[in-house]
Amino acid sequence: MAKLKPSVTLQSYGIYSTWDSSSKALPQIEQFTTDVIAEFGLIVNIKKAKGEKLHFCIYHPDIPNEEGDVMPPFEGVEYIKNNDWHFYLGDTLWEPIGNKLGPWRMTLTLNNKIIADKTFNVALEAQQTEVDFWKKRGY
């Protein structure tokens, strides 16, 4: 019998509520946008691909690590858990914000084919400082 071809739908992308990685619940979309300055990402729904490997990658601006070297993209593999599966790929910013501004590209690859590709522009709002950013979020 021929193997079913996976079906992929980009459910949402933009700014999300804070995600708890220990919970089965996905974060909630707060705003559909690619201009971000908070927790951001995308959710896809994948059907008919149980057991397949989903590769994810987050390419970020040249963010330095503690030693000052540019950090490599964040990437990994997740196995698709069932035949109607929702997956959240996201990131959140940390201090200092100034060295994280610019394009952040997120890709998902299934069977060597890119199934989702979204670039987010991380930028401070006009006239906003990093202090304003953290105060606005209650820190």
Buried (B, 14 or more C-beta within 10 A) or exposed (E): EEEEEBEBEBBBBBBBEEBEEEEEEBBEBBEEEBEBBBBBBBBBBBBBBBEBEBBBBBBBBEBEEEEEEEEEEEEEEBEBEEBEBEBBBBBEBEEEBEEBBEEBBBBBBBEEEEBBEBEBEBBBEEEBEEEEBEEEEEE
